[in-house]
């Protein structure tokens, strides 16, 4: 059986969290085998106990040099055990502009819900991940687990739209409904909090390709990666958003759509 970073190809799980700041919305996390996630969680819990922490949150690790240093120890656990890091970034400003520019079809009454960046981030994440896994020779099912939060209902609705509109080949790799868990109970989700936070911080630095160089020092974490971890990232543009509106078969936009140009 194919092994990548010690991970069995047919036991893949992706743990995903989000992070938002001003204009940027990020959906991100890591993929590893279920066996490797057990290793990660065991070592993660050891560090939590060592530092008398109940939960890891990246936002708490930026308040001092000592906390940034201990953050490195958590990252090393991830670095040694995951297949890849995955992330999607959406400009909330671009999304709002498209929603305001497009006249909704007559059968759609909740158009403003599309201002929520979840749908576009989720669809891009799932598609981009599977494209990159195919390049690695992996074509097996990936189970997505999301951090439970107030947005869970929206994500569940958007997952249905996404599931019904993707290609049949991609649909075979997905669960019919997403899985939600609490990061206080599922430690793997705390790793996703870290990566989503890193990506958002890199984006806030104005980097066009925020994950290209794994430059932790640019965001004031004074350590370097020991491994060039595989990374799959996509930044969704305004053009990408418009294209999704045009082909979204679940609301038949392509049949009814017209434009209002200023």
C-alpha positions as CSV (number, residue, x, y, z in Angstrom):
1,X,0.0,0.0,0.0
2,X,1.2,3.5,-0.9
3,X,2.7,5.4,2.0
4,X,3.2,9.2,2.1
5,X,4.9,10.5,5.3
6,X,3.9,7.3,6.9
7,X,0.2,7.7,6.1
8,X,-1.9,5.0,4.5
9,X,-3.6,6.3,1.4
10,X,-7.1,4.7,2.2
11,X,-7.5,6.2,5.7
12,X,-7.4,9.9,5.0
13,X,-9.0,12.5,7.3
14,X,-9.0,16.3,6.8
15,X,-9.6,18.5,9.9
16,X,-10.7,22.0,9.0
17,X,-11.2,25.3,10.8
18,X,-11.7,28.9,9.7
19,X,-10.2,32.2,10.5
20,X,-11.3,35.7,9.5
21,X,-9.9,39.2,9.8
22,X,-11.4,42.3,8.1
23,X,-11.4,41.5,4.4
24,X,-10.0,37.9,4.5
25,X,-11.8,34.7,5.2
26,X,-9.7,31.5,5.4
27,X,-10.8,27.9,5.6
28,X,-7.8,25.6,6.3
29,X,-6.4,22.5,8.0
30,X,-4.3,19.4,7.5
31,X,-4.7,15.9,6.0
32,X,-3.3,12.8,7.5
33,X,-4.2,9.1,8.0
34,X,-6.4,8.2,10.9
35,X,-3.5,6.4,12.4
36,X,-1.3,9.4,12.2
37,X,-4.0,11.6,13.7
38,X,-3.9,9.3,16.8
39,X,-0.2,10.0,17.1
40,X,-0.7,13.7,16.7
41,X,-3.4,13.8,19.3
42,X,-1.4,11.8,21.8
43,X,1.6,14.0,21.5
44,X,-0.6,17.1,21.4
45,X,-2.2,16.2,24.7
46,X,1.2,15.6,26.2
47,X,2.2,19.2,25.4
48,X,-1.1,20.6,26.6
49,X,-0.5,18.9,29.9
50,X,3.1,20.0,30.0
51,X,2.1,23.7,29.6
52,X,-1.0,23.4,31.7
53,X,-3.2,24.2,28.8
54,X,-6.8,23.0,28.2
55,X,-6.9,24.0,24.5
56,X,-4.5,25.4,21.9
57,X,-5.6,28.6,20.2
58,X,-3.1,30.4,17.9
59,X,-4.4,33.8,19.0
60,X,-3.2,33.0,22.5
61,X,0.3,32.1,21.3
62,X,1.2,35.6,20.0
63,X,1.2,37.5,23.3
64,X,4.8,36.7,24.2
65,X,8.1,35.3,22.8
66,X,7.8,32.3,25.2
67,X,4.4,31.4,23.9
68,X,5.6,31.7,20.3
69,X,8.4,29.3,21.2
70,X,6.1,26.7,22.6
71,X,3.9,27.1,19.5
72,X,6.9,25.7,17.6
73,X,6.7,22.5,19.6
74,X,3.1,22.0,18.6
75,X,3.9,22.7,15.0
76,X,6.7,20.1,15.0
77,X,4.1,17.4,15.9
78,X,2.1,18.4,12.9
79,X,5.1,18.7,10.6
80,X,6.2,15.1,11.3
81,X,2.9,13.4,10.8
82,X,0.6,15.0,8.2
83,X,0.5,14.5,4.5
84,X,-0.2,18.1,3.6
85,X,-1.6,21.5,4.6
86,X,-4.7,22.8,2.8
87,X,-6.1,26.2,2.6
88,X,-8.5,28.5,0.7
89,X,-8.8,32.3,1.1
90,X,-11.7,34.5,0.0
91,X,-11.9,38.2,-0.3
92,X,-15.1,39.1,1.5
93,X,-15.1,42.5,-0.4
94,X,-15.0,40.7,-3.8
95,X,-17.8,38.4,-2.8
96,X,-20.0,41.3,-1.7
97,X,-19.3,43.2,-4.9
98,X,-20.4,40.2,-7.0
99,X,-23.5,39.6,-5.0
100,X,-24.5,43.2,-5.5
101,X,-23.6,43.3,-9.2
102,X,-25.7,40.2,-10.2
103,X,-29.4,40.4,-10.4
104,X,-30.8,37.2,-8.8
105,X,-33.0,34.9,-10.8
106,X,-36.7,35.2,-10.0
107,X,-36.9,31.9,-8.1
108,X,-34.3,32.9,-5.5
109,X,-35.5,34.7,-2.4
110,X,-32.5,34.4,-0.1
111,X,-29.8,35.9,-2.4
112,X,-28.1,37.8,0.4
113,X,-27.1,34.5,2.0
114,X,-24.5,34.2,-0.7
115,X,-22.6,36.9,1.0
116,X,-21.4,34.2,3.3
117,X,-17.9,33.1,2.1
118,X,-18.4,29.6,3.3
119,X,-19.9,28.2,0.0
120,X,-17.0,29.4,-2.2
121,X,-14.3,28.6,0.3
122,X,-15.7,25.1,0.9
123,X,-16.2,24.2,-2.8
124,X,-12.7,25.4,-3.7
125,X,-11.1,23.6,-0.8
126,X,-12.7,20.3,-1.6
127,X,-11.9,20.5,-5.4
128,X,-8.4,21.8,-4.9
129,X,-7.5,19.2,-2.3
130,X,-8.6,16.3,-4.5
131,X,-6.8,17.7,-7.6
132,X,-3.6,17.8,-5.6
133,X,-4.1,14.4,-4.0
134,X,-4.5,13.0,-7.5
135,X,-1.0,14.3,-8.3
136,X,0.3,12.2,-5.5
137,X,-1.4,9.1,-6.8
138,X,-4.1,9.2,-4.1
139,X,-7.7,8.7,-5.3
140,X,-9.3,7.5,-2.1
141,X,-12.1,8.9,0.1
142,X,-11.2,11.9,2.2
143,X,-13.3,12.4,5.3
144,X,-13.7,16.1,6.2
145,X,-14.2,17.1,9.8
146,X,-15.0,20.7,10.7
147,X,-14.8,22.6,13.9
148,X,-18.3,23.0,15.3
149,X,-19.3,26.7,15.5
150,X,-22.2,29.1,14.9
151,X,-21.6,28.8,11.2
152,X,-22.2,25.0,11.2
153,X,-25.7,25.3,9.9
154,X,-24.6,27.4,7.0
155,X,-21.8,25.0,6.1
156,X,-24.2,22.1,6.2
157,X,-26.5,23.8,3.8
158,X,-23.6,24.8,1.5
159,X,-22.2,21.3,1.6
160,X,-25.5,20.1,0.1
161,X,-25.2,22.6,-2.8
162,X,-21.6,21.7,-3.3
163,X,-22.1,18.0,-3.2
164,X,-24.9,18.1,-5.8
165,X,-23.0,20.3,-8.2
166,X,-19.5,18.7,-8.3
167,X,-18.6,16.1,-10.8
168,X,-19.5,12.4,-10.2
169,X,-15.9,11.4,-9.8
170,X,-15.4,14.0,-7.1
171,X,-18.7,13.2,-5.4
172,X,-17.5,9.6,-4.9
173,X,-14.7,10.9,-2.7
174,X,-17.0,12.9,-0.4
175,X,-19.4,12.2,2.4
176,X,-23.0,13.2,1.7
177,X,-23.0,15.4,4.8
178,X,-20.0,17.1,6.6
179,X,-19.0,16.1,10.1
180,X,-18.8,18.6,12.9
181,X,-16.8,18.2,16.2
182,X,-15.8,20.4,19.0
183,X,-12.1,21.3,19.2
184,X,-12.1,20.9,23.0
185,X,-13.0,17.3,22.5
186,X,-11.2,16.5,19.2
187,X,-7.6,17.7,19.4
188,X,-6.9,17.3,15.7
189,X,-9.1,20.4,15.1
190,X,-6.7,22.5,17.2
191,X,-4.1,21.8,14.5
192,X,-6.5,23.3,11.9
193,X,-6.8,26.4,14.1
194,X,-3.1,26.8,13.9
195,X,-2.8,26.5,10.1
196,X,-5.9,28.8,9.4
197,X,-4.4,31.4,11.7
198,X,-1.0,31.2,10.0
199,X,-2.6,31.6,6.5
200,X,-4.6,34.6,7.7
201,X,-1.6,36.3,9.2
202,X,0.4,35.8,6.0
203,X,-2.5,37.2,4.0
204,X,-2.6,40.2,6.3
205,X,1.1,40.9,5.4
206,X,-0.1,41.4,1.8
207,X,1.5,38.3,0.4
208,X,0.1,37.3,-3.0
209,X,1.0,33.7,-2.3
210,X,0.7,33.5,1.5
211,X,1.8,29.9,2.0
212,X,4.5,29.8,-0.6
213,X,7.6,30.0,1.6
214,X,6.5,28.9,5.0
215,X,8.0,32.1,6.3
216,X,7.0,32.0,10.0
217,X,9.4,34.8,10.8
218,X,7.4,37.1,8.7
219,X,4.6,36.7,11.2
220,X,6.8,37.0,14.2
221,X,7.4,33.3,15.0
222,X,11.1,33.1,15.2
223,X,11.7,29.6,13.9
224,X,12.0,27.9,10.6
225,X,10.4,24.7,9.1
226,X,12.4,21.6,9.3
227,X,10.4,20.0,6.4
228,X,9.1,21.5,3.2
229,X,5.6,20.4,4.0
230,X,3.3,19.8,1.0
231,X,0.8,22.7,0.7
232,X,-2.3,23.1,-1.3
233,X,-3.6,26.7,-1.4
234,X,-6.0,28.7,-3.5
235,X,-6.9,32.4,-3.3
236,X,-10.3,32.9,-4.8
237,X,-10.6,35.9,-7.0
238,X,-13.6,38.0,-8.0
239,X,-13.5,36.3,-11.4
240,X,-13.6,32.9,-9.8
241,X,-16.7,34.0,-7.7
242,X,-18.5,35.2,-10.8
243,X,-17.8,32.0,-12.7
244,X,-19.3,30.0,-9.8
245,X,-22.4,32.1,-9.9
246,X,-22.7,31.4,-13.6
247,X,-22.5,27.7,-13.4
248,X,-24.2,27.0,-10.0
249,X,-26.8,24.6,-11.3
250,X,-28.6,24.3,-7.9
251,X,-30.2,27.8,-8.5
252,X,-30.1,27.7,-12.3
253,X,-28.2,31.0,-12.5
254,X,-27.1,30.3,-16.0
255,X,-30.7,30.2,-17.2
256,X,-31.9,33.5,-15.6
257,X,-28.8,35.6,-15.0
258,X,-28.5,39.1,-16.2
259,X,-25.9,41.8,-15.3
260,X,-26.2,45.3,-14.0
261,X,-23.1,47.3,-15.0
262,X,-22.4,50.7,-13.5
